[in-house]
Amino acid sequence: MAAPCRFAALSVFVLMAASVAAPQPSGLGALLDGVSPGMTFADFLKVRPGARYSDMDRVEEAPSPEQPGGLVCHWEKDPFMGLACLGDFGFRDGRLYEFVLMWTGPETGVAEAERRFFAACVEKHGKAFEREALRVNPGSENGATVPVLCWVEGDTRILAYYTAPAADTGRRTGAFTYAQFPKGDETVSGMLHGETLSPAELEELWKPMPPLLPK
């Protein structure tokens, strides 16, 4: 009669060991595990129960699956970069159609943080990215053009870039941005202008990037 108990104990041990050994999401997966374009608002709330409405009039209101709307997630120290991070998630017809993750960059060790950030993006989407250029803060006196890694997967455009602090603002930290938008989004398409630069201009813009990207 003791054998079934031993087998039961062994089964419990195996299940516990499998649970302990289960790999934890790393890189961008630490923030985006379970999140994908097209998922329903209700399903998003299941994987990100701490999300709040992005509408300032509703920030104190617990999101309801029956009332879809834009959501934000905030990390004081995120599990990927170890930096303050804000996630802004847009829904249309009750489904996720775009989102942006933005990290406040460190004051020191920026190059190391850039390498970690871009390595995670390339790991997720591959090395076949387009070398793009993006207008940041267009129309502003602090506007700038930055090099951007750009992927197109199906109907989704993915962007990854770092924006250094503008010298005349007194800010000491830049920002990392990872975003997914519908491929045909006119606002984003209007900000991308790699095709308007000459090959020499694009090469000059991208000159600092190779040492920051995985081999």
Beta strands, then each sheet from edge to edge (+ up, - down):
strand 1: 52-53
strand 2: 71-75
strand 3: 85-92
strand 4: 95-104
strand 5: 130-136
strand 6: 144-153
strand 7: 156-163
strand 8: 175-182
sheet 1: 1+ 2- 3+ 4- 8+ 7- 6+ 5-
end
